[in-house]
């Protein structure tokens, strides 16, 4: 049989209370809390979290939250993780005017119309409605139109569902994505179809040096060959003269021999 203490502890985790916040953060004053992590605690009631008015980063992932109304007072919130909950309405988040990063993957957001509640968030740079790593998604993600809607609502958004859409790295990401799509499209019934023979990039003879018909160029070419020939002759004569000089010096340096 469960003790009263165990039941009180379970109730405290199911609902956010002053005691829970103070024990988790060590802060006596709720307004002093800047960062808060309450993951996988079975929370379904946000309780007094709205009193943490200076909160900047909040992680409530892996709970049973459905009502976001208490978050409306968190005007300084920058990063919010609500993944893996039971959320279907995002209206309260529209008041979090400083929000830059929002993760609501793994919830119950039904349609693109529900995303219009995020329109006041002009500073939003990253939003995630699905996460393939953890197999998190939302019913709205069944239609690809939600991506276009978000890109129209937030022209300056940088990351959507973990994919960089603008800024540094976006071109490389898009290139890799296009390559993956092309490779997937090439396979039919698990087999790679025959690839046609590759054609050469340039015509035959493209790299061959062609003589010009220009008389000036031809004359310059002839003069260059004449100069090159003279240089070779001079080199040969110089080598011969050096060889003779070395031989003469060698003979002079030999010791004299006297007949006995």
FIVEXVEX-499015 format. One line per 8 residues: number of its first residue (from 1); for each residue y, z, x of C-alpha. Coordinates in nm, 4 decimals, always signed. Each point is the difference from the previous one (the first is absolute). Layout:
FIVEXVEX-499015
NUM = Y:Z:X; ... $
//
This chain:
FIVEXVEX-499015
1 = +0.0000:+0.0000:+0.0000; +0.3410:-0.1011:+0.1387; +0.2370:+0.2802:+0.0880; +0.3546:+0.0161:-0.1389; +0.1320:-0.0594:+0.3531; -0.1961:-0.3276:+0.0340; +0.1304:-0.1199:-0.3374; +0.3585:+0.0848:+0.0974 $
9 = -0.0395:-0.1926:+0.3267; -0.1402:-0.3034:-0.1833; +0.2870:+0.0129:-0.2512; +0.2533:+0.0265:+0.2811; -0.1369:-0.3180:+0.1645; -0.0124:-0.1824:-0.3321; +0.3693:+0.0694:-0.0522; +0.2698:+0.0072:+0.2683 $
17 = +0.1570:+0.3456:+0.0092; +0.2481:+0.1848:+0.2188; -0.2868:+0.1905:+0.1581; -0.1893:-0.3189:+0.0865; +0.3064:-0.1628:+0.1573; +0.0927:+0.3082:+0.2035; -0.3549:+0.0522:+0.1254; -0.0336:-0.3647:+0.0995 $
25 = +0.3333:-0.0318:+0.1787; +0.0860:+0.3527:+0.1124; +0.3477:-0.0469:-0.1500; +0.1396:+0.2749:-0.2234; +0.2721:-0.2213:-0.1473; -0.1303:-0.3133:-0.1770; +0.3202:-0.1869:+0.0857; -0.0880:+0.0332:+0.3692 $
33 = -0.3197:-0.2051:-0.0349; +0.0393:-0.3454:+0.1530; -0.3628:-0.1087:+0.0414; -0.2848:+0.0794:-0.2387; -0.3674:-0.0981:+0.0064; -0.2125:+0.0900:-0.3032; -0.2948:-0.2368:+0.0233; -0.3236:+0.0268:-0.2008 $
41 = +0.0709:+0.3370:-0.1623; -0.0869:-0.0994:-0.3560; +0.3666:+0.0190:-0.1024; +0.0820:-0.1383:-0.3438; +0.3286:+0.1833:-0.0684; +0.2936:-0.0410:+0.2425; +0.1486:+0.3262:-0.1222; +0.3041:+0.1128:+0.1996 $
49 = -0.0045:-0.2726:+0.2649; +0.3314:-0.1273:-0.1356; +0.1668:+0.3091:+0.1515; -0.0666:-0.1354:+0.3507; +0.3175:-0.2059:-0.0240; +0.0228:-0.0663:+0.3763; -0.3531:-0.1342:+0.0290; -0.0226:-0.3171:+0.2125 $
57 = -0.3732:-0.0641:+0.0343; -0.2579:+0.0787:-0.2677; -0.3761:-0.0669:-0.0028; -0.1756:+0.0637:-0.3336; -0.2881:-0.2416:+0.0491; -0.3489:+0.0662:-0.1343; +0.0949:+0.2176:-0.2976; -0.0067:-0.0374:-0.3815 $
65 = +0.3719:-0.0491:-0.0624; +0.1122:-0.1918:-0.3100; +0.3589:+0.1180:-0.0630; +0.2633:-0.0624:+0.2688; +0.3005:+0.1424:-0.1852; +0.0568:+0.2939:+0.2442; +0.0557:-0.2502:+0.2839; +0.3180:-0.1381:-0.1587 $
73 = +0.2175:+0.2641:+0.1691; -0.1159:-0.0881:+0.3541; +0.2964:-0.2213:+0.0906; -0.0536:+0.0356:+0.3777; -0.3685:-0.0974:-0.0043; -0.0690:-0.2771:+0.2536; -0.3817:-0.0250:+0.0118; -0.2247:+0.0596:-0.3032 $
81 = -0.3794:-0.0313:-0.0064; -0.1551:+0.0168:-0.3486; -0.3147:-0.1987:+0.0712; -0.3274:+0.0835:-0.1777; +0.1414:+0.1761:-0.3070; +0.0104:-0.0862:-0.3735; +0.3549:-0.1353:-0.0252; +0.0936:-0.2732:-0.2475 $
89 = +0.3785:+0.0522:-0.0325; +0.2408:-0.0265:+0.2943; +0.3248:+0.0608:-0.1888; +0.0783:+0.3383:+0.1610; -0.0164:-0.1467:+0.3513; +0.2967:-0.2267:-0.0794; +0.2285:+0.3019:+0.0542; -0.1157:+0.0518:+0.3603 $
97 = +0.2854:-0.2100:+0.1324; -0.0740:+0.0594:+0.3723; -0.3627:-0.1111:-0.0223; -0.1046:-0.2485:+0.2697; -0.3796:+0.0169:-0.0086; -0.2156:+0.0325:-0.3128; -0.3818:+0.0050:-0.0229; -0.1465:-0.0067:-0.3527 $
105 = -0.3276:-0.1755:+0.0816; -0.3031:+0.1212:-0.1932; +0.1752:+0.0854:-0.3269; +0.0113:-0.1338:-0.3576; +0.3181:-0.2109:-0.0008; -0.0842:-0.2531:-0.2732; +0.2422:-0.2915:+0.0296; +0.2920:-0.1552:+0.1857 $
113 = +0.2390:+0.1322:-0.2660; -0.0599:+0.3529:+0.1285; +0.1329:-0.1041:+0.3414; +0.3512:-0.0600:-0.1382; +0.0507:+0.3782:+0.0114; +0.0234:-0.0335:+0.3798; +0.2961:-0.2384:-0.0108; +0.2653:+0.2717:+0.0727 $
121 = -0.1686:+0.0717:+0.3367; +0.2236:-0.2248:+0.2093; -0.1096:+0.1578:+0.3301; -0.3702:-0.0641:-0.0566; -0.1562:-0.1758:+0.3008; -0.3719:+0.0591:-0.0495; -0.2086:+0.0194:-0.3167; -0.3767:+0.0098:-0.0427 $
129 = -0.1865:-0.0543:-0.3263; -0.3375:-0.0745:+0.1559; -0.1779:+0.1025:+0.3169; -0.3072:-0.2000:+0.0989; -0.0942:+0.2549:+0.2669; -0.0750:+0.2685:-0.2597; -0.0654:-0.2425:-0.2879; +0.3042:+0.1327:-0.1878 $
137 = +0.1659:-0.2249:-0.2566; +0.1774:-0.0070:-0.3397; -0.0656:-0.2042:-0.3147; +0.3259:-0.1885:+0.0661; -0.1480:-0.1354:+0.3241; -0.2432:-0.2188:-0.1939; +0.2895:-0.2435:-0.0399; +0.1619:-0.1365:+0.3167 $
145 = +0.3342:-0.0282:-0.1822; +0.0801:+0.3643:+0.0774; +0.0608:-0.0949:+0.3651; +0.2537:-0.2673:-0.0913; +0.1706:+0.2408:-0.2376; +0.0377:+0.2666:+0.2675; +0.1276:-0.2514:+0.2539; +0.2626:-0.1158:-0.2495 $
153 = +0.1007:+0.3558:-0.0880; +0.0226:+0.1061:+0.3650; +0.1091:-0.2954:+0.2182; +0.0284:+0.2279:+0.3040; -0.3489:+0.1518:-0.0321; -0.1899:-0.0123:+0.3301; -0.3545:+0.1133:-0.0832; -0.1982:-0.0659:-0.3189 $
161 = -0.3527:+0.1420:-0.0378; -0.0117:+0.0602:+0.3738; +0.0896:-0.3613:+0.0787; +0.3229:-0.0718:+0.1859; +0.1917:-0.2606:-0.2010; +0.3262:-0.0221:+0.1976; +0.1276:+0.1029:+0.3401; -0.1772:+0.0288:+0.3301 $
169 = -0.3678:-0.0920:-0.0235; +0.0189:-0.1601:-0.3453; -0.0413:-0.3563:+0.1327; -0.3041:+0.0999:+0.2051; -0.1524:+0.1814:-0.2977; +0.0533:-0.3027:-0.2255; -0.1530:-0.2300:+0.2616; -0.3105:+0.2213:+0.0277 $
177 = -0.0248:+0.0180:-0.3784; +0.0215:-0.3808:-0.0310; -0.2714:-0.0402:+0.2642; -0.2265:+0.2481:-0.1818; +0.0550:-0.1809:-0.3308; -0.0777:-0.3347:+0.1625; -0.3216:+0.1302:+0.1573; -0.1119:+0.1532:-0.3296 $
185 = +0.0681:-0.3301:-0.1766; -0.2077:-0.1928:+0.2535; -0.3215:+0.1857:-0.0819; -0.2022:-0.1309:-0.2909; -0.3167:+0.1824:-0.1077; +0.0116:+0.1927:+0.3264; -0.0098:-0.3163:+0.2112; +0.2689:-0.1705:+0.2030 $
193 = +0.0406:-0.3670:-0.1006; -0.0044:-0.2789:+0.2571; +0.3251:-0.0295:+0.1888; +0.1255:-0.3560:+0.0628; +0.0321:-0.1230:+0.3599; +0.3248:+0.0996:+0.1630; +0.2464:-0.2765:+0.0768; +0.1854:-0.0161:+0.3336 $
201 = +0.3531:+0.1344:-0.0042; +0.1449:-0.3031:+0.1813; -0.0869:-0.3680:+0.0368; -0.2049:-0.1347:+0.2904; +0.2096:-0.0620:+0.3088; +0.2686:+0.2490:-0.1100; -0.0174:+0.1889:+0.3317; -0.0113:-0.3116:+0.2250 $
209 = +0.3066:-0.0749:+0.2130; +0.1434:-0.3348:-0.1033; +0.2003:-0.2208:+0.2356; +0.3406:-0.0998:-0.1262; +0.1160:-0.3601:-0.0183; +0.3436:+0.1059:+0.1107; +0.0847:-0.1783:+0.3310; +0.2014:+0.2963:+0.1302 $
217 = -0.2879:+0.2411:-0.0537; -0.2474:-0.2395:+0.1641; +0.2252:-0.0417:+0.3036; +0.0408:+0.3755:+0.0365; -0.3755:+0.0398:-0.0244; -0.0491:-0.2596:+0.2785; +0.2579:+0.1648:+0.2268; -0.1611:+0.3370:-0.0509 $
225 = -0.3398:-0.1395:+0.1063; +0.1591:-0.1570:+0.3119; +0.1604:+0.3301:+0.1008; -0.3294:+0.1787:-0.0580; -0.1809:-0.2511:+0.2222; +0.2559:+0.0483:+0.2817; -0.0407:+0.3755:-0.0235; -0.3722:-0.0332:+0.0412 $
233 = +0.0477:-0.2196:+0.3122; +0.2434:+0.2484:+0.1528; -0.2429:+0.2815:-0.0690; -0.2793:-0.1907:+0.1729; +0.2177:-0.0736:+0.3064; +0.1132:+0.3580:+0.0241; -0.3565:+0.1262:-0.0158; -0.0996:-0.2409:+0.2795 $
241 = +0.2932:+0.1080:+0.2228; -0.0811:+0.3687:-0.0522; -0.3646:-0.0627:+0.0900; +0.0931:-0.1776:+0.3275; +0.2448:+0.2739:+0.0968; -0.2582:+0.2710:-0.0564; -0.2525:-0.1913:+0.2119; +0.2489:-0.0404:+0.2870 $
249 = +0.0932:+0.3684:-0.0050; -0.3670:+0.0917:-0.0021; -0.0682:-0.2056:+0.3137; +0.2912:+0.1581:+0.1902; -0.1203:+0.3481:-0.0799; -0.3512:-0.0604:+0.1397; -0.0664:+0.1844:+0.3355; -0.0094:-0.2192:+0.3120 $
257 = -0.3343:-0.0508:+0.1713; -0.0307:-0.0308:+0.3818; -0.2843:-0.1691:+0.1843; -0.1963:+0.2290:+0.2304 $
//
